[in-house]
Amino acid sequence: MMKKNVIIRSGSLRMGGLERVLIEVLQNIDKKKYNLTLVIDDDCGEDNIFEKDIPKEISYYFLKSQKLIEKTNYYKLRRKNILYKLMYNIYMNIETYIKSKNIKKLIEKLGKIDVFIDYDAGATKYIENIEADKKVVWIHNSIPNLKKSESKIKRFGKRLEKYDKIVAICDEMKEELIDIYPNLKDKILRIYNPFNFSRVLNLKDDLSELNEKDRNLLKEDYCIAISRLDTVQKDYKTLLKAFQILKSKGIDKKLYIVGDGPSKEEIKNMIKEYNLIEEVKLLGRFKNPYVWLNNADFFIHSSKYEGFGLVLIEAAILDKLIISSNCPVGPTEILENGKSGILFNVGDSQELAEKIEKVLNDKNLRNRYILSMKERREDFKKENVLKEYEKLIDEI
């Protein structure tokens, strides 16, 4: 049987949840069945954390140079100035033109493309210029939270019409898409993100990334949050307020936060403001967060919204109790409406504090949730999910 020529396109190889899932797919999909080519928008130089993890059999190409990215970012950071805002918009249009032009040239070089997979919906602005028999787009985020305004949501829907299949990464997201775009109902399906359980389990005891100070911190009794440091989406204000409430009751539970991001200084200031310097530690970014997760008492997730919540499954793989906001989309579905983990209302620090206190006082309750999650997590095993990826490519 002839191999299908498949292009998978995504935005970057930086450290991030979507990027980790992409690498998982590339490493585990059956490469005997497909000629795979990876196309990445941004060449981020040293920040291409996952570049070395791309399988050797897969050729990959960048569409944008570091120089162009730096120029666009220069104006992006100064957008409050109306002239710089204008320049930023111009450079965004230049980027779209260059990406479209470069991917067209690449397809001419590669020949007939059977399936084009737009893995983060970043090609929607120029998808009509891509020559491929079939086009598939993956949606990793809640559309209303991503697009904000009605006009942008409507415009995005028009672009989605140009794809043959639209993949949502959970049922909640699938239903949201159908509700927003009922005309696309027959194109929309759900495929979960694949998880390599063995990789997580193999890394859970790997201390090679840790210095002596880290190793000492690892011995403490703590719970953990792992995410990008972003107060807009990840809602660290609610998380820290909950720990302030606990401290006021004489409960001095330590919280470690693994990650980095644009709100780092703001979160540092909140820690000081809430008098939590001894209780809350910002550990920074680690390529292997699993050693911290494995040694934690339990895991907390406080987002206002999510694409899916990859780290919830990773916590489940390591048999950790999960406490999460019931934000759209992902956590409620992953935790089976509270059967396999503890849910609290978005932004409710008082409720979160009460749930944490209850967990600290009831070991049996904790064990019941962990036992239930052991069964649920099987739905996300890479062996099961990759069959659905391949079925889609084979049958489209």
Contacts in CASP RR format, 6 or more apart in sequence:
PFRMAT RR
TARGET T0000
AUTHOR 0000-0000-0000
METHOD contacts of the structure
MODEL  1
MMKKNVIIRSGSLRMGGLERVLIEVLQNIDKKKYNLTLVIDDDCGEDNIF
EKDIPKEISYYFLKSQKLIEKTNYYKLRRKNILYKLMYNIYMNIETYIKS
KNIKKLIEKLGKIDVFIDYDAGATKYIENIEADKKVVWIHNSIPNLKKSE
SKIKRFGKRLEKYDKIVAICDEMKEELIDIYPNLKDKILRIYNPFNFSRV
LNLKDDLSELNEKDRNLLKEDYCIAISRLDTVQKDYKTLLKAFQILKSKG
IDKKLYIVGDGPSKEEIKNMIKEYNLIEEVKLLGRFKNPYVWLNNADFFI
HSSKYEGFGLVLIEAAILDKLIISSNCPVGPTEILENGKSGILFNVGDSQ
ELAEKIEKVLNDKNLRNRYILSMKERREDFKKENVLKEYEKLIDEI
3 32 0 8 1.000
3 33 0 8 1.000
3 34 0 8 1.000
3 35 0 8 1.000
4 33 0 8 1.000
4 34 0 8 1.000
4 35 0 8 1.000
4 114 0 8 1.000
4 115 0 8 1.000
4 393 0 8 1.000
4 394 0 8 1.000
5 34 0 8 1.000
5 35 0 8 1.000
5 37 0 8 1.000
5 110 0 8 1.000
5 111 0 8 1.000
5 112 0 8 1.000
5 113 0 8 1.000
5 114 0 8 1.000
5 115 0 8 1.000
6 34 0 8 1.000
6 35 0 8 1.000
6 36 0 8 1.000
6 37 0 8 1.000
6 113 0 8 1.000
6 114 0 8 1.000
6 115 0 8 1.000
6 116 0 8 1.000
6 117 0 8 1.000
6 393 0 8 1.000
7 36 0 8 1.000
7 37 0 8 1.000
7 38 0 8 1.000
7 39 0 8 1.000
7 107 0 8 1.000
7 110 0 8 1.000
7 113 0 8 1.000
7 115 0 8 1.000
7 116 0 8 1.000
7 117 0 8 1.000
7 132 0 8 1.000
8 22 0 8 1.000
8 25 0 8 1.000
8 26 0 8 1.000
8 36 0 8 1.000
8 37 0 8 1.000
8 38 0 8 1.000
8 39 0 8 1.000
8 117 0 8 1.000
8 119 0 8 1.000
9 38 0 8 1.000
9 39 0 8 1.000
9 40 0 8 1.000
9 41 0 8 1.000
9 103 0 8 1.000
9 116 0 8 1.000
9 117 0 8 1.000
9 118 0 8 1.000
9 119 0 8 1.000
9 122 0 8 1.000
9 123 0 8 1.000
10 18 0 8 1.000
10 19 0 8 1.000
10 22 0 8 1.000
10 38 0 8 1.000
10 39 0 8 1.000
10 40 0 8 1.000
10 41 0 8 1.000
10 119 0 8 1.000
10 120 0 8 1.000
11 40 0 8 1.000
11 41 0 8 1.000
11 42 0 8 1.000
11 119 0 8 1.000
11 120 0 8 1.000
11 122 0 8 1.000
12 19 0 8 1.000
12 40 0 8 1.000
12 41 0 8 1.000
12 42 0 8 1.000
12 44 0 8 1.000
12 47 0 8 1.000
12 48 0 8 1.000
13 19 0 8 1.000
13 40 0 8 1.000
13 44 0 8 1.000
13 47 0 8 1.000
13 48 0 8 1.000
13 49 0 8 1.000
13 50 0 8 1.000
13 51 0 8 1.000
13 54 0 8 1.000
14 42 0 8 1.000
14 44 0 8 1.000
14 47 0 8 1.000
14 48 0 8 1.000
14 49 0 8 1.000
14 50 0 8 1.000
15 47 0 8 1.000
15 49 0 8 1.000
15 50 0 8 1.000
15 285 0 8 1.000
15 287 0 8 1.000
16 228 0 8 1.000
17 310 0 8 1.000
18 119 0 8 1.000
18 120 0 8 1.000
18 140 0 8 1.000
19 49 0 8 1.000
19 50 0 8 1.000
20 50 0 8 1.000
20 310 0 8 1.000
21 193 0 8 1.000
21 194 0 8 1.000
21 310 0 8 1.000
22 50 0 8 1.000
22 119 0 8 1.000
23 50 0 8 1.000
23 53 0 8 1.000
23 54 0 8 1.000
24 193 0 8 1.000
24 194 0 8 1.000
24 195 0 8 1.000
24 196 0 8 1.000
24 382 0 8 1.000
25 194 0 8 1.000
25 386 0 8 1.000
25 389 0 8 1.000
26 36 0 8 1.000
26 38 0 8 1.000
26 54 0 8 1.000
26 55 0 8 1.000
26 58 0 8 1.000
27 53 0 8 1.000
27 55 0 8 1.000
27 196 0 8 1.000
28 194 0 8 1.000
28 196 0 8 1.000
28 382 0 8 1.000
28 386 0 8 1.000
29 36 0 8 1.000
29 386 0 8 1.000
29 389 0 8 1.000
29 390 0 8 1.000
30 386 0 8 1.000
30 390 0 8 1.000
31 55 0 8 1.000
31 57 0 8 1.000
31 58 0 8 1.000
33 390 0 8 1.000
33 394 0 8 1.000
34 393 0 8 1.000
36 57 0 8 1.000
36 58 0 8 1.000
37 58 0 8 1.000
37 59 0 8 1.000
37 60 0 8 1.000
37 61 0 8 1.000
37 106 0 8 1.000
37 110 0 8 1.000
38 54 0 8 1.000
38 58 0 8 1.000
38 59 0 8 1.000
38 60 0 8 1.000
38 61 0 8 1.000
39 60 0 8 1.000
39 61 0 8 1.000
39 63 0 8 1.000
39 103 0 8 1.000
39 106 0 8 1.000
40 60 0 8 1.000
40 61 0 8 1.000
40 62 0 8 1.000
40 63 0 8 1.000
41 62 0 8 1.000
41 63 0 8 1.000
41 64 0 8 1.000
41 99 0 8 1.000
41 122 0 8 1.000
42 62 0 8 1.000
42 63 0 8 1.000
42 64 0 8 1.000
42 69 0 8 1.000
43 62 0 8 1.000
43 64 0 8 1.000
43 65 0 8 1.000
43 66 0 8 1.000
43 69 0 8 1.000
44 66 0 8 1.000
44 69 0 8 1.000
45 66 0 8 1.000
49 287 0 8 1.000
54 60 0 8 1.000
61 102 0 8 1.000
61 106 0 8 1.000
63 98 0 8 1.000
63 99 0 8 1.000
63 102 0 8 1.000
63 103 0 8 1.000
64 95 0 8 1.000
64 98 0 8 1.000
64 99 0 8 1.000
68 91 0 8 1.000
68 94 0 8 1.000
68 95 0 8 1.000
68 98 0 8 1.000
71 91 0 8 1.000
72 88 0 8 1.000
72 91 0 8 1.000
72 92 0 8 1.000
72 95 0 8 1.000
75 84 0 8 1.000
75 85 0 8 1.000
75 87 0 8 1.000
75 88 0 8 1.000
75 91 0 8 1.000
76 88 0 8 1.000
78 84 0 8 1.000
78 88 0 8 1.000
79 85 0 8 1.000
79 88 0 8 1.000
96 125 0 8 1.000
96 126 0 8 1.000
99 123 0 8 1.000
99 126 0 8 1.000
100 125 0 8 1.000
100 126 0 8 1.000
100 129 0 8 1.000
103 123 0 8 1.000
103 126 0 8 1.000
103 129 0 8 1.000
103 130 0 8 1.000
104 129 0 8 1.000
104 130 0 8 1.000
104 131 0 8 1.000
107 113 0 8 1.000
107 130 0 8 1.000
107 131 0 8 1.000
107 132 0 8 1.000
112 133 0 8 1.000
113 130 0 8 1.000
113 131 0 8 1.000
113 132 0 8 1.000
113 133 0 8 1.000
114 132 0 8 1.000
114 133 0 8 1.000
114 134 0 8 1.000
115 132 0 8 1.000
115 133 0 8 1.000
115 134 0 8 1.000
115 135 0 8 1.000
115 136 0 8 1.000
115 393 0 8 1.000
115 396 0 8 1.000
116 130 0 8 1.000
116 132 0 8 1.000
116 134 0 8 1.000
116 135 0 8 1.000
116 136 0 8 1.000
117 136 0 8 1.000
117 137 0 8 1.000
117 138 0 8 1.000
118 124 0 8 1.000
118 127 0 8 1.000
118 135 0 8 1.000
118 136 0 8 1.000
118 137 0 8 1.000
118 138 0 8 1.000
118 163 0 8 1.000
119 138 0 8 1.000
120 138 0 8 1.000
120 140 0 8 1.000
121 137 0 8 1.000
121 138 0 8 1.000
121 139 0 8 1.000
121 140 0 8 1.000
123 130 0 8 1.000
123 137 0 8 1.000
124 137 0 8 1.000
124 156 0 8 1.000
124 159 0 8 1.000
124 160 0 8 1.000
124 162 0 8 1.000
125 159 0 8 1.000
127 135 0 8 1.000
127 137 0 8 1.000
127 159 0 8 1.000
127 162 0 8 1.000
127 163 0 8 1.000
128 162 0 8 1.000
134 164 0 8 1.000
134 165 0 8 1.000
134 396 0 8 1.000
135 162 0 8 1.000
135 163 0 8 1.000
135 164 0 8 1.000
135 165 0 8 1.000
136 163 0 8 1.000
136 164 0 8 1.000
136 165 0 8 1.000
136 166 0 8 1.000
136 167 0 8 1.000
136 392 0 8 1.000
136 396 0 8 1.000
137 160 0 8 1.000
137 163 0 8 1.000
137 165 0 8 1.000
137 166 0 8 1.000
137 167 0 8 1.000
138 167 0 8 1.000
138 169 0 8 1.000
139 166 0 8 1.000
139 167 0 8 1.000
139 168 0 8 1.000
139 169 0 8 1.000
139 173 0 8 1.000
139 177 0 8 1.000
140 169 0 8 1.000
140 307 0 8 1.000
140 308 0 8 1.000
141 305 0 8 1.000
141 306 0 8 1.000
141 307 0 8 1.000
142 173 0 8 1.000
142 176 0 8 1.000
142 305 0 8 1.000
142 306 0 8 1.000
142 307 0 8 1.000
142 328 0 8 1.000
142 329 0 8 1.000
143 153 0 8 1.000
143 156 0 8 1.000
143 176 0 8 1.000
143 177 0 8 1.000
143 180 0 8 1.000
144 153 0 8 1.000
144 176 0 8 1.000
144 180 0 8 1.000
144 328 0 8 1.000
145 304 0 8 1.000
145 305 0 8 1.000
145 328 0 8 1.000
147 153 0 8 1.000
147 156 0 8 1.000
153 180 0 8 1.000
157 180 0 8 1.000
157 181 0 8 1.000
157 184 0 8 1.000
160 166 0 8 1.000
160 181 0 8 1.000
160 184 0 8 1.000
160 187 0 8 1.000
161 183 0 8 1.000
161 184 0 8 1.000
163 187 0 8 1.000
164 187 0 8 1.000
164 396 0 8 1.000
165 187 0 8 1.000
165 188 0 8 1.000
165 189 0 8 1.000
165 392 0 8 1.000
165 396 0 8 1.000
166 177 0 8 1.000
166 184 0 8 1.000
166 187 0 8 1.000
166 188 0 8 1.000
166 189 0 8 1.000
167 188 0 8 1.000
167 189 0 8 1.000
167 190 0 8 1.000
167 191 0 8 1.000
167 392 0 8 1.000
168 174 0 8 1.000
168 176 0 8 1.000
168 177 0 8 1.000
168 188 0 8 1.000
168 189 0 8 1.000
168 190 0 8 1.000
168 191 0 8 1.000
169 190 0 8 1.000
169 191 0 8 1.000
169 192 0 8 1.000
169 193 0 8 1.000
169 307 0 8 1.000
169 308 0 8 1.000
170 190 0 8 1.000
170 192 0 8 1.000
170 308 0 8 1.000
170 329 0 8 1.000
170 330 0 8 1.000
170 333 0 8 1.000
170 334 0 8 1.000
171 190 0 8 1.000
171 333 0 8 1.000
172 328 0 8 1.000
172 329 0 8 1.000
172 330 0 8 1.000
172 332 0 8 1.000
172 333 0 8 1.000
173 190 0 8 1.000
173 307 0 8 1.000
173 308 0 8 1.000
173 329 0 8 1.000
173 330 0 8 1.000
174 188 0 8 1.000
174 189 0 8 1.000
174 190 0 8 1.000
176 328 0 8 1.000
176 329 0 8 1.000
177 184 0 8 1.000
177 188 0 8 1.000
178 184 0 8 1.000
178 185 0 8 1.000
178 188 0 8 1.000
181 188 0 8 1.000
189 392 0 8 1.000
191 385 0 8 1.000
191 388 0 8 1.000
191 389 0 8 1.000
191 392 0 8 1.000
192 379 0 8 1.000
192 380 0 8 1.000
192 385 0 8 1.000
192 388 0 8 1.000
193 308 0 8 1.000
193 310 0 8 1.000
193 313 0 8 1.000
193 380 0 8 1.000
193 385 0 8 1.000
194 380 0 8 1.000
194 381 0 8 1.000
194 382 0 8 1.000
194 385 0 8 1.000
194 386 0 8 1.000
194 389 0 8 1.000
195 310 0 8 1.000
195 313 0 8 1.000
195 314 0 8 1.000
195 317 0 8 1.000
195 377 0 8 1.000
195 380 0 8 1.000
195 381 0 8 1.000
195 382 0 8 1.000
195 385 0 8 1.000
196 382 0 8 1.000
197 317 0 8 1.000
197 381 0 8 1.000
197 382 0 8 1.000
200 290 0 8 1.000
200 314 0 8 1.000
200 317 0 8 1.000
200 318 0 8 1.000
201 317 0 8 1.000
201 318 0 8 1.000
203 288 0 8 1.000
203 290 0 8 1.000
203 291 0 8 1.000
204 290 0 8 1.000
204 291 0 8 1.000
204 293 0 8 1.000
204 294 0 8 1.000
204 318 0 8 1.000
205 291 0 8 1.000
205 294 0 8 1.000
206 288 0 8 1.000
206 290 0 8 1.000
206 291 0 8 1.000
207 215 0 8 1.000
207 218 0 8 1.000
207 291 0 8 1.000
209 286 0 8 1.000
209 287 0 8 1.000
209 288 0 8 1.000
209 291 0 8 1.000
210 218 0 8 1.000
210 291 0 8 1.000
214 283 0 8 1.000
217 256 0 8 1.000
217 281 0 8 1.000
217 283 0 8 1.000
218 291 0 8 1.000
218 292 0 8 1.000
218 295 0 8 1.000
220 254 0 8 1.000
221 253 0 8 1.000
221 254 0 8 1.000
221 297 0 8 1.000
222 253 0 8 1.000
222 254 0 8 1.000
222 255 0 8 1.000
222 256 0 8 1.000
222 281 0 8 1.000
222 295 0 8 1.000
222 296 0 8 1.000
222 297 0 8 1.000
223 253 0 8 1.000
223 254 0 8 1.000
223 255 0 8 1.000
223 256 0 8 1.000
223 296 0 8 1.000
223 297 0 8 1.000
223 298 0 8 1.000
223 299 0 8 1.000
223 300 0 8 1.000
223 356 0 8 1.000
224 255 0 8 1.000
224 256 0 8 1.000
224 257 0 8 1.000
224 258 0 8 1.000
224 292 0 8 1.000
224 293 0 8 1.000
224 296 0 8 1.000
224 298 0 8 1.000
224 299 0 8 1.000
224 300 0 8 1.000
225 236 0 8 1.000
225 239 0 8 1.000
225 255 0 8 1.000
225 256 0 8 1.000
225 257 0 8 1.000
225 258 0 8 1.000
225 299 0 8 1.000
225 300 0 8 1.000
225 301 0 8 1.000
225 302 0 8 1.000
226 257 0 8 1.000
226 258 0 8 1.000
226 259 0 8 1.000
226 289 0 8 1.000
226 292 0 8 1.000
226 293 0 8 1.000
226 299 0 8 1.000
226 311 0 8 1.000
227 234 0 8 1.000
227 259 0 8 1.000
227 301 0 8 1.000
227 303 0 8 1.000
227 311 0 8 1.000
228 234 0 8 1.000
228 259 0 8 1.000
228 260 0 8 1.000
228 261 0 8 1.000
229 236 0 8 1.000
229 257 0 8 1.000
229 259 0 8 1.000
229 260 0 8 1.000
229 261 0 8 1.000
229 262 0 8 1.000
229 263 0 8 1.000
229 264 0 8 1.000
229 267 0 8 1.000
229 282 0 8 1.000
230 261 0 8 1.000
230 262 0 8 1.000
230 263 0 8 1.000
231 237 0 8 1.000
231 263 0 8 1.000
231 266 0 8 1.000
231 267 0 8 1.000
232 263 0 8 1.000
232 304 0 8 1.000
233 303 0 8 1.000
233 304 0 8 1.000
233 305 0 8 1.000
233 306 0 8 1.000
234 263 0 8 1.000
234 302 0 8 1.000
234 303 0 8 1.000
234 304 0 8 1.000
235 302 0 8 1.000
235 303 0 8 1.000
235 304 0 8 1.000
235 325 0 8 1.000
235 346 0 8 1.000
235 347 0 8 1.000
236 257 0 8 1.000
236 263 0 8 1.000
236 267 0 8 1.000
236 270 0 8 1.000
236 302 0 8 1.000
237 270 0 8 1.000
237 349 0 8 1.000
238 302 0 8 1.000
238 325 0 8 1.000
238 346 0 8 1.000
238 347 0 8 1.000
238 348 0 8 1.000
238 349 0 8 1.000
238 352 0 8 1.000
239 255 0 8 1.000
239 300 0 8 1.000
239 302 0 8 1.000
239 349 0 8 1.000
239 352 0 8 1.000
240 267 0 8 1.000
240 270 0 8 1.000
240 271 0 8 1.000
240 274 0 8 1.000
240 276 0 8 1.000
240 280 0 8 1.000
241 274 0 8 1.000
241 349 0 8 1.000
241 353 0 8 1.000
242 349 0 8 1.000
242 350 0 8 1.000
242 352 0 8 1.000
242 353 0 8 1.000
242 356 0 8 1.000
243 253 0 8 1.000
243 255 0 8 1.000
243 274 0 8 1.000
243 276 0 8 1.000
243 279 0 8 1.000
243 280 0 8 1.000
243 353 0 8 1.000
244 274 0 8 1.000
244 275 0 8 1.000
244 276 0 8 1.000
244 349 0 8 1.000
245 349 0 8 1.000
245 350 0 8 1.000
245 353 0 8 1.000
246 252 0 8 1.000
246 253 0 8 1.000
246 353 0 8 1.000
246 356 0 8 1.000
246 357 0 8 1.000
247 275 0 8 1.000
247 276 0 8 1.000
247 279 0 8 1.000
249 357 0 8 1.000
251 356 0 8 1.000
251 357 0 8 1.000
251 360 0 8 1.000
252 278 0 8 1.000
252 279 0 8 1.000
253 279 0 8 1.000
253 297 0 8 1.000
253 356 0 8 1.000
253 360 0 8 1.000
254 279 0 8 1.000
254 280 0 8 1.000
254 281 0 8 1.000
255 276 0 8 1.000
255 279 0 8 1.000
255 280 0 8 1.000
255 281 0 8 1.000
255 300 0 8 1.000
256 280 0 8 1.000
256 281 0 8 1.000
256 283 0 8 1.000
256 292 0 8 1.000
256 296 0 8 1.000
257 267 0 8 1.000
257 280 0 8 1.000
257 281 0 8 1.000
257 282 0 8 1.000
257 283 0 8 1.000
257 284 0 8 1.000
258 283 0 8 1.000
258 284 0 8 1.000
258 285 0 8 1.000
258 286 0 8 1.000
258 289 0 8 1.000
258 292 0 8 1.000
258 293 0 8 1.000
259 282 0 8 1.000
259 283 0 8 1.000
259 284 0 8 1.000
259 285 0 8 1.000
259 286 0 8 1.000
259 289 0 8 1.000
260 284 0 8 1.000
260 285 0 8 1.000
264 282 0 8 1.000
267 282 0 8 1.000
268 282 0 8 1.000
271 277 0 8 1.000
271 280 0 8 1.000
271 282 0 8 1.000
283 292 0 8 1.000
286 292 0 8 1.000
289 311 0 8 1.000
290 314 0 8 1.000
290 318 0 8 1.000
293 299 0 8 1.000
293 311 0 8 1.000
293 314 0 8 1.000
293 315 0 8 1.000
293 318 0 8 1.000
293 320 0 8 1.000
294 318 0 8 1.000
296 320 0 8 1.000
298 320 0 8 1.000
298 321 0 8 1.000
298 322 0 8 1.000
298 323 0 8 1.000
298 359 0 8 1.000
298 366 0 8 1.000
299 311 0 8 1.000
299 312 0 8 1.000
299 315 0 8 1.000
299 320 0 8 1.000
299 321 0 8 1.000
299 322 0 8 1.000
299 323 0 8 1.000
300 323 0 8 1.000
300 324 0 8 1.000
300 352 0 8 1.000
300 356 0 8 1.000
301 309 0 8 1.000
301 311 0 8 1.000
301 312 0 8 1.000
301 322 0 8 1.000
301 323 0 8 1.000
301 324 0 8 1.000
301 325 0 8 1.000
301 331 0 8 1.000
302 324 0 8 1.000
302 325 0 8 1.000
302 347 0 8 1.000
302 352 0 8 1.000
303 309 0 8 1.000
303 324 0 8 1.000
303 325 0 8 1.000
303 327 0 8 1.000
303 331 0 8 1.000
303 346 0 8 1.000
304 325 0 8 1.000
304 327 0 8 1.000
304 346 0 8 1.000
304 347 0 8 1.000
305 327 0 8 1.000
305 328 0 8 1.000
305 329 0 8 1.000
306 327 0 8 1.000
306 328 0 8 1.000
306 329 0 8 1.000
306 330 0 8 1.000
306 331 0 8 1.000
307 329 0 8 1.000
307 330 0 8 1.000
308 329 0 8 1.000
308 330 0 8 1.000
308 334 0 8 1.000
309 330 0 8 1.000
309 331 0 8 1.000
309 334 0 8 1.000
312 322 0 8 1.000
312 324 0 8 1.000
312 330 0 8 1.000
312 331 0 8 1.000
312 334 0 8 1.000
312 335 0 8 1.000
313 334 0 8 1.000
313 377 0 8 1.000
313 380 0 8 1.000
315 322 0 8 1.000
316 322 0 8 1.000
316 334 0 8 1.000
316 340 0 8 1.000
316 373 0 8 1.000
316 374 0 8 1.000
316 376 0 8 1.000
316 377 0 8 1.000
317 377 0 8 1.000
319 370 0 8 1.000
319 374 0 8 1.000
320 370 0 8 1.000
321 341 0 8 1.000
321 342 0 8 1.000
321 359 0 8 1.000
321 366 0 8 1.000
321 369 0 8 1.000
321 370 0 8 1.000
322 335 0 8 1.000
322 340 0 8 1.000
322 341 0 8 1.000
322 342 0 8 1.000
322 369 0 8 1.000
322 373 0 8 1.000
323 341 0 8 1.000
323 342 0 8 1.000
323 344 0 8 1.000
323 352 0 8 1.000
323 355 0 8 1.000
323 356 0 8 1.000
323 359 0 8 1.000
324 331 0 8 1.000
324 335 0 8 1.000
324 341 0 8 1.000
324 342 0 8 1.000
324 343 0 8 1.000
324 344 0 8 1.000
325 331 0 8 1.000
325 343 0 8 1.000
325 344 0 8 1.000
325 345 0 8 1.000
325 346 0 8 1.000
325 347 0 8 1.000
325 352 0 8 1.000
326 332 0 8 1.000
326 343 0 8 1.000
326 344 0 8 1.000
326 345 0 8 1.000
326 346 0 8 1.000
327 346 0 8 1.000
331 343 0 8 1.000
332 338 0 8 1.000
332 343 0 8 1.000
334 340 0 8 1.000
334 376 0 8 1.000
335 341 0 8 1.000
335 342 0 8 1.000
335 343 0 8 1.000
335 373 0 8 1.000
335 376 0 8 1.000
336 372 0 8 1.000
336 376 0 8 1.000
337 343 0 8 1.000
339 372 0 8 1.000
339 376 0 8 1.000
340 369 0 8 1.000
340 372 0 8 1.000
340 373 0 8 1.000
340 375 0 8 1.000
340 376 0 8 1.000
341 369 0 8 1.000
341 372 0 8 1.000
341 373 0 8 1.000
342 355 0 8 1.000
342 359 0 8 1.000
342 369 0 8 1.000
344 351 0 8 1.000
344 352 0 8 1.000
344 355 0 8 1.000
345 351 0 8 1.000
358 365 0 8 1.000
359 365 0 8 1.000
359 366 0 8 1.000
378 384 0 8 1.000
END
